[in-house]
């Protein structure tokens, strides 16, 4: 089975959490994660999670998105609002194909609260943005409906030509070669120090350093960083720091 987590960010309705749990189980996905949710073990949630009580009860609760996706390699933000300040990276079918093409990675699919979705800051914590094509007449989709569409798309992509989902699983040694989201965050902190050593700083009218860090964060998340890549980057940044500080001869 592909290593995929469904992350609900600040869900407001227990019924939606229960319905999402049932949707996940319909397609064989069992790792539900909740960020700052309402109480989810209620009679209403159990009613909507018919047949998926076990998944609902095993859901992990986190206080922040970085904590929820820390062990993931790639986080995908699901949103329908794409504007000047938002990226529009993939449609749902493209995202499902990307997941199928990278079975060695650990994925997280993030869905925002029912009334507002994911805000800009939350989207920026993810590696790409996914949109589900809908009619302009009424584009808004219920939270649980979004989850079932996403789970079905991934499941269907793995089952094209009667290929079983489990057949897409990568060898464990390869899966463990990619560093997790929290390790990427540490790498970005290290890169920030290197940029400062090179006198890259944010200006009031040009937040250059922040732009560079955001671009690298997306690049690392999209492409993935393997252990040997991490060692190379750390060695490179250490040398740059040394030259910039005058401790190494250029």
C-alpha positions as CSV (number, residue, x, y, z in Angstrom):
1,X,0.0,0.0,0.0
2,X,1.2,3.5,-0.8
3,X,2.2,5.4,2.4
4,X,-0.4,8.2,2.4
5,X,-1.9,10.2,5.2
6,X,-5.1,12.3,5.1
7,X,-4.7,15.4,7.2
8,X,-7.8,17.4,8.1
9,X,-6.8,20.9,9.3
10,X,-9.2,22.5,11.9
11,X,-12.3,20.5,10.9
12,X,-15.4,22.0,12.4
13,X,-17.9,19.2,12.1
14,X,-17.7,15.8,13.7
15,X,-19.9,14.4,11.0
16,X,-17.4,15.4,8.3
17,X,-14.6,13.8,10.2
18,X,-16.6,10.6,10.5
19,X,-17.6,10.7,6.8
20,X,-13.9,11.3,5.8
21,X,-12.9,8.3,7.8
22,X,-15.4,6.1,6.0
23,X,-14.3,7.5,2.6
24,X,-10.6,6.7,3.4
25,X,-11.4,3.1,4.4
26,X,-13.5,2.6,1.2
27,X,-10.2,2.9,-0.7
28,X,-7.8,1.3,1.7
29,X,-6.2,4.3,3.4
30,X,-6.1,4.2,7.1
31,X,-3.8,7.0,8.4
32,X,-6.0,9.9,9.4
33,X,-4.4,12.9,11.0
34,X,-6.3,15.8,12.6
35,X,-4.9,19.3,13.3
36,X,-6.7,21.3,16.0
37,X,-10.0,19.5,15.4
38,X,-13.4,19.7,17.2
39,X,-14.1,16.7,19.4
40,X,-14.2,13.8,16.9
41,X,-15.2,10.9,19.0
42,X,-18.9,11.8,19.2
43,X,-22.0,9.9,18.4
44,X,-22.5,12.0,15.3
45,X,-19.0,11.1,14.1
46,X,-19.5,7.4,14.8
47,X,-22.8,7.5,12.8
48,X,-21.1,9.0,9.7
49,X,-18.1,6.7,10.1
50,X,-20.2,3.6,9.7
51,X,-17.8,0.7,9.2
52,X,-14.8,2.8,9.9
53,X,-15.0,3.2,13.7
54,X,-11.5,1.7,14.1
55,X,-10.0,4.3,11.8
56,X,-11.8,7.2,13.5
57,X,-10.5,6.0,16.9
58,X,-6.9,5.6,15.7
59,X,-6.8,9.1,14.2
60,X,-3.8,11.1,15.4
61,X,-4.3,14.6,16.7
62,X,-1.8,17.4,16.3
63,X,-1.6,21.0,17.3
64,X,0.1,22.2,14.1
65,X,0.6,21.3,10.4
66,X,4.4,20.9,10.8
67,X,3.9,18.4,13.5
68,X,1.3,16.5,11.5
69,X,3.5,16.2,8.3
70,X,6.9,16.0,10.0
71,X,7.5,12.4,9.0
72,X,6.1,12.9,5.5
73,X,8.3,13.5,2.4
74,X,5.7,15.4,0.3
75,X,2.7,17.4,1.5
76,X,-0.1,18.4,-0.9
77,X,-2.5,21.2,-0.1
78,X,-6.1,20.8,-1.5
79,X,-7.8,24.1,-2.3
80,X,-10.2,25.5,-4.9
81,X,-9.1,29.1,-4.5
82,X,-6.3,30.0,-6.9
83,X,-5.4,33.6,-7.1
84,X,-2.4,35.9,-7.5
85,X,-1.0,34.9,-4.2
86,X,-1.7,31.2,-4.6
87,X,0.0,28.5,-6.7
88,X,-2.0,26.2,-8.9
89,X,0.4,23.3,-9.3
90,X,-1.7,20.2,-10.2
91,X,-5.2,19.0,-11.0
92,X,-6.4,16.0,-9.0
93,X,-5.7,13.5,-11.8
94,X,-2.2,14.9,-12.2
95,X,-1.6,14.6,-8.4
96,X,-2.8,11.0,-8.4
97,X,-0.4,10.2,-11.2
98,X,2.5,12.0,-9.4
99,X,1.8,9.8,-6.3
100,X,1.7,6.7,-8.3
101,X,5.0,7.6,-10.0
102,X,6.7,8.1,-6.6
103,X,5.7,5.1,-4.5
104,X,8.9,5.4,-2.4
105,X,7.7,8.7,-0.9
106,X,5.5,9.3,2.1
107,X,2.6,11.6,1.2
108,X,0.2,13.8,3.1
109,X,-2.9,15.2,1.6
110,X,-4.1,18.3,3.5
111,X,-7.7,19.6,3.5
112,X,-8.8,22.8,5.3
113,X,-11.8,23.7,7.4
114,X,-15.3,23.5,5.9
115,X,-16.0,27.2,5.7
116,X,-12.6,28.7,4.8
117,X,-10.4,25.9,3.5
118,X,-6.6,26.3,3.9
119,X,-5.3,29.8,4.4
120,X,-2.3,31.2,2.6
121,X,0.1,30.4,5.4
122,X,-1.1,26.8,5.6
123,X,-0.7,26.4,1.8
124,X,2.8,27.7,2.0
125,X,3.7,24.9,4.4
126,X,3.0,22.4,1.7
127,X,5.0,21.4,-1.3
128,X,2.3,21.7,-4.0
129,X,-1.3,22.8,-4.5
130,X,-4.0,20.4,-5.8
131,X,-7.3,21.5,-7.2
132,X,-10.4,19.3,-7.9
133,X,-12.0,20.4,-11.2
134,X,-15.7,21.4,-10.6
135,X,-18.4,23.4,-12.4
136,X,-18.2,27.2,-12.1
137,X,-21.9,27.1,-11.3
138,X,-21.1,25.7,-7.9
139,X,-17.4,25.0,-7.3
140,X,-17.4,24.5,-3.6
141,X,-17.1,20.8,-2.4
142,X,-17.9,19.5,1.0
143,X,-14.8,18.4,3.1
144,X,-15.7,14.7,3.2
145,X,-16.6,14.8,-0.5
146,X,-13.1,16.2,-1.3
147,X,-11.5,13.4,0.7
148,X,-13.5,10.7,-1.1
149,X,-12.6,12.2,-4.5
150,X,-8.9,12.4,-3.6
151,X,-8.8,8.9,-2.2
152,X,-10.7,7.5,-5.2
153,X,-8.4,9.2,-7.7
154,X,-5.2,7.8,-6.0
155,X,-6.8,4.3,-5.7
156,X,-8.0,4.3,-9.3
157,X,-4.6,5.4,-10.6
158,X,-2.9,2.5,-8.8
159,X,-5.5,0.1,-10.1
160,X,-5.3,1.1,-13.7
161,X,-4.9,-2.0,-15.9
162,X,-5.9,-4.1,-12.9
163,X,-2.7,-3.2,-11.1
164,X,-3.1,-3.7,-7.3
165,X,-2.4,-0.8,-5.0
166,X,0.1,-2.9,-3.1
167,X,2.1,-3.4,-6.3
168,X,3.0,0.2,-6.3
169,X,4.8,0.0,-3.0
170,X,8.5,0.7,-3.1
171,X,11.2,-1.4,-1.4
172,X,11.6,-0.3,2.3
173,X,15.2,0.6,1.8
174,X,14.3,3.1,-1.0
175,X,11.4,4.5,1.0
176,X,13.7,5.3,3.9
177,X,16.3,7.0,1.6
178,X,14.1,10.1,1.4
179,X,14.4,12.5,4.4
180,X,11.2,13.6,6.1
181,X,9.5,17.0,6.2
182,X,11.0,17.9,9.5
183,X,14.5,17.2,8.2
184,X,13.8,19.4,5.2
185,X,12.7,22.2,7.6
186,X,16.1,21.8,9.4
187,X,17.8,22.0,6.1
188,X,16.0,25.3,5.3
189,X,17.0,26.7,8.6
190,X,20.6,25.8,7.8
191,X,20.3,27.4,4.3
192,X,19.0,30.6,5.9
193,X,22.2,30.9,7.9
194,X,24.2,30.4,4.7
195,X,22.2,33.1,2.9
196,X,22.9,35.5,5.8
197,X,26.6,34.7,5.5
198,X,26.4,35.7,1.9
199,X,24.6,38.9,2.9
200,X,21.2,38.0,1.5
201,X,18.6,39.7,3.6
202,X,15.0,40.9,3.3
203,X,14.3,44.5,2.4
204,X,11.0,46.3,3.1
205,X,10.2,46.3,-0.6
206,X,12.0,43.1,-1.6
207,X,11.9,40.1,0.8
208,X,14.6,38.4,-1.2
209,X,15.9,35.9,1.4
210,X,12.4,34.7,2.2
211,X,11.6,34.3,-1.5
212,X,14.7,32.1,-2.0
213,X,14.0,30.0,1.1
214,X,10.4,29.4,0.0
215,X,11.5,28.4,-3.5
216,X,14.1,25.9,-2.1
217,X,11.5,24.6,0.3
218,X,9.1,23.9,-2.5
219,X,11.9,22.4,-4.7
220,X,13.1,20.1,-1.9
221,X,9.5,19.0,-1.1
222,X,8.6,18.4,-4.8
223,X,11.7,16.6,-5.8
224,X,12.5,14.9,-2.5
225,X,15.9,15.0,-0.7
226,X,17.7,11.7,-0.2
227,X,20.2,11.1,2.6
228,X,23.2,11.4,0.4
229,X,21.7,14.7,-1.0
230,X,21.4,16.0,2.5
231,X,25.1,15.2,3.2
232,X,26.1,17.0,0.0
233,X,24.1,20.1,0.8
234,X,25.4,20.3,4.4
235,X,29.0,20.0,3.1
236,X,28.4,22.6,0.5
237,X,26.9,25.1,2.9
238,X,29.6,24.5,5.4
239,X,32.2,25.4,2.8
240,X,30.3,28.5,1.7
241,X,30.0,29.6,5.3
242,X,33.8,29.1,5.7
243,X,34.7,31.1,2.7
244,X,32.2,33.9,3.6
245,X,33.6,34.2,7.1
246,X,37.2,34.2,5.9
247,X,38.1,30.9,7.6
248,X,38.7,29.2,4.2
249,X,40.7,30.6,1.3
250,X,38.5,31.2,-1.8
